Amino acid sequence: MDTAKSIGAFAPLGERASELWSAVAEQLGFDLDQTQIALYWEEANSVSLTAER
C-alpha cells in the first residue's frame, strides 16, 4: 500500500485487505502468515474455504 499511496493510486481492495490484516494481527500477534489469517476469518464467519472432496 505504501507504493500505491506514494503514486496516488486508487486501491480500495488493497486498503481494506491491509486494514483487516492489521486488525487480526493486533489480536493474534504480528508473526502471522496467510494461512493463519484465513483460518481466523473462517472461524469468525463460520465458513470453510477448504474444498470438499
C-alpha positions in Angstrom: 0.0 0.0 0.0 2.9 2.3 0.5 3.7 2.3 -3.2 0.1 2.9 -4.2 -0.2 5.8 -1.8 3.2 7.3 -2.9 2.0 7.5 -6.5 -1.6 8.5 -5.7 -3.1 5.2 -7.0 -6.7 4.3 -6.1 -6.5 0.9 -4.4 -9.6 0.3 -2.2 -9.3 -3.5 -2.2 -5.7 -3.3 -1.1 -6.5 -0.7 1.6 -9.3 -2.9 3.0 -7.2 -6.1 3.0 -4.5 -4.2 4.8 -7.0 -2.9 7.4 -8.3 -6.4 8.0 -4.9 -8.0 8.3 -3.8 -5.3 10.8 -6.9 -5.8 12.9 -6.3 -9.6 13.1 -2.6 -9.1 13.8 -3.4 -6.9 16.7 -5.5 -9.6 18.2 -3.3 -12.7 17.4 0.2 -11.3 17.1 2.2 -9.8 14.2 4.0 -13.0 13.2 1.1 -14.5 11.3 1.1 -15.9 7.8 -1.8 -16.0 5.2 -2.9 -19.4 6.4 -3.4 -18.2 10.0 -5.3 -15.2 8.8 -7.6 -17.3 6.6 -8.3 -19.7 9.4 -9.2 -16.8 11.7 -11.7 -15.4 9.1 -13.2 -18.8 8.6 -13.8 -19.2 12.3 -15.1 -15.7 12.7 -17.6 -16.2 9.9 -18.5 -19.9 10.4 -17.3 -20.8 6.9 -14.7 -23.1 5.4 -12.6 -22.2 2.4 -11.4 -25.8 2.1 -12.7 -27.7 -1.0 -14.7 -30.7 -0.2 -13.7 -33.9 -1.8 
